[in-house]
């Protein structure tokens, strides 16, 4: 699989993966379309092991975690990327996950998403939708 950059990553084209600020450890969100160029644009950096680092194009920060990997940990802006597996689930749809020991943790809305559109790394049964990855012209 070959993914080009820059891309926009969204759920059903409505909630777009967004880095609101470049402050380290600030949460990453899934929000509606945003007028500020770059906040919702991502570069996918392929690693030798076929994983990817997700880097925001405006702030040049990566999606990572502020603590250790565990279920429901909030995804944040960081200088230290984590390795995401990008698994195709159909045409332009993907699941994004990291491996923590033998458990896969999926990038998805945080369990309290009805109160905040934060993104977290959750167990597979909690990741109910797939991401759409679209090349930005």
Buried (B, 14 or more C-beta within 10 A) or exposed (E): EEEEBBBBBBBEEEBBBBBBEBEBEBBBBBBEEEEEEBBBBBBBEBEEEEBBBBBBBBBEBBBBBBEEBEBBBBBBBBEEBBEBBBBEEEEEBBBBBBBBEEEBBBBBBBBEBEEEBBBBBBBEEBBEEBBBBEEEE
